[in-house]
Amino acid sequence: LAITNKEVRLMFETMVQGWFEESDEYDDFITALLTGDLKAMNYYMQRVTIETFSYFDTGKGKFGDEPERFYHGFVLGLIVDLAKDYVITSNRESGYGRYDIMIEPKNKENRAYIIEFKIHEPDEGEESLKDTVQSALKQIDEMKYEAALTAKGIAKDKIVKYGFAFEGKKVLIGAGE
């Protein structure tokens, strides 16, 4: 991943500086992700997109997939502090394809997480962001992204799957089985 332009670089600099100010919101997102609190995750992401992101960050570009890369990079930035307890990988092969983000616990008794990002595609039969979340979760299952985790001895019931759906500044996060 690369920072695409000056505006995105400034946004990330501001965001990182904000992490070290007196605010618990960043920690709240991480806690929500690790505990499966979808309501808190959705609240945080929607608030950040409305207050921080520009339509130019999240809108479709001439190549179509810039918004997915933008959100992918943003979430990677949010979870980087988990590296002391987890191995965080991005865009690696597992099963029949490439997952977006995998968070593998260093202690195999803890949960692992697979995150898939999808941009809402009404032309592909997705009527709502809920459909897009389901498409992301279906991809995780059909492509068997958990294969890398189960090969390392992580039980399937310890793997949490998240689908992140985006349409411009609208965000919806859902979880699968």
Disulfide bonds with the S-S distance in Angstrom:
none
